[in-house]
């Protein structure tokens, strides 16, 4: 699993993800789709080499937390070159 490059999580029924991303050194893309209960991102996203983060159809509070410059989760994802949050 440490060689995982792309990860899609869909319809999760959890409010948060575990801090396991530093254990995935090759992970380049994460997609979070229709995860309406997800309220925040794991803090250790800052430790991985993500190139793309896609968040679609998730909780509106998560979208607000990811707002550029002002969101609570912005410092966690600011280093990711391609962000798509709807």
Phi and psi in degrees as a GROMACS rama.xvg file:
@    title "Ramachandran Plot"
@    xaxis  label "Phi"
@    yaxis  label "Psi"
@TYPE xy
-67.5893  -15.539  UNK-2
-91.0195  6.15317  UNK-3
-60.61  129.977  UNK-4
-108.258  -32.681  UNK-5
-129.243  139.081  UNK-6
-137.905  125.524  UNK-7
-117.856  125.13  UNK-8
-116.848  127.935  UNK-9
-132.812  138.66  UNK-10
56.1149  39.209  UNK-11
-68.5256  145.195  UNK-12
-111.836  44.8012  UNK-13
-130.625  153.37  UNK-14
-85.768  -19.2126  UNK-15
-149.515  160.714  UNK-16
-103.96  151.664  UNK-17
-71.4465  156.672  UNK-18
-83.5953  78.0796  UNK-19
-121.298  3.51675  UNK-20
-70.6643  -24.8671  UNK-21
-68.6165  -15.2717  UNK-22
-86.6128  3.47619  UNK-23
-122.016  74.5021  UNK-24
-66.8356  -20.9865  UNK-25
-97.4078  -1.6858  UNK-26
-63.7664  123.691  UNK-27
-117.554  -23.7761  UNK-28
-139.84  132.719  UNK-29
-125.974  132.357  UNK-30
-119.814  127.402  UNK-31
-115.375  112.031  UNK-32
-121.4  126.058  UNK-33
55.7554  37.1138  UNK-34
-96.7114  73.3781  UNK-35
-65.3486  -27.6208  UNK-36
-84.224  -13.2539  UNK-37
-67.1499  121.139  UNK-38
-106.45  -20.3022  UNK-39
-157.52  160.501  UNK-40
-95.0177  155.346  UNK-41
-68.3295  139.978  UNK-42
-67.2979  -24.045  UNK-43
-83.3802  9.4834  UNK-44
-61.3148  -22.7652  UNK-45
-67.2143  -20.0737  UNK-46
-91.495  -8.07041  UNK-47
-104.003  168.391  UNK-48
-100.376  44.8923  UNK-49
-62.4024  140.321  UNK-50
-107.591  -25.841  UNK-51
-140.364  133.738  UNK-52
-129.902  123.081  UNK-53
-119.511  125.173  UNK-54
-126.994  114.027  UNK-55
-132.824  130.37  UNK-56
69.9128  26.2408  UNK-57
-98.028  -174.805  UNK-58
-58.7875  132.197  UNK-59
-57.755  -29.0212  UNK-60
-67.1661  -34.1442  UNK-61
-66.0617  -42.2068  UNK-62
-58.7386  -43.5819  UNK-63
-63.6432  -39.8588  UNK-64
-65.6094  -21.3847  UNK-65
-97.7372  6.39672  UNK-66
-61.4333  135.843  UNK-67
-56.9342  122.352  UNK-68
82.7252  -29.0779  UNK-69
-118.244  -21.4654  UNK-70
-71.5062  149.191  UNK-71
-60.4349  -32.3644  UNK-72
-91.9551  -2.46428  UNK-73
-56.3865  -44.567  UNK-74
-59.7971  -23.9528  UNK-75
-75.6464  -31.0593  UNK-76
-114.758  -1.9925  UNK-77
-58.0285  -27.4506  UNK-78
-80.634  -9.22962  UNK-79
-82.4248  120.867  UNK-80
-63.2934  -39.3855  UNK-81
-117.123  111.075  UNK-82
-118.656  129.223  UNK-83
-129.475  109.302  UNK-84
-127.71  115.843  UNK-85
